[in-house]
Amino acid sequence: MLRRVLAGWCRCRATFDAPTLTTAANLAATRRSTGDYAGARELFERVLERSRAILGEDRPITVAARDALSALDTDVRT
């Protein structure tokens, strides 16, 4: 469901903005919770890259994406 929401949202919007980044981060978290670590990593990395560029380094979405990538590394190692 989130994948369809994100795809539709991206088609309607010219750029990634905070709501789009939040949706992408939620989809990444869902992928992580289902064991799709590669898919989660790819999406969290995109969220981190775009949120840094659009919103800045200290915004909550950017910080959360960075933290999620770090936690994902821990999940993969265990």
Secondary structure, 3 states (H helix, E strand, C coil): CHHHHHHHHHHHCCCCCHHHHHHHHHHHHHHHHCCCHHHHHHHHHHHHHHHHHHCCCCCHHHHHHHHHHHHHHHHHHC
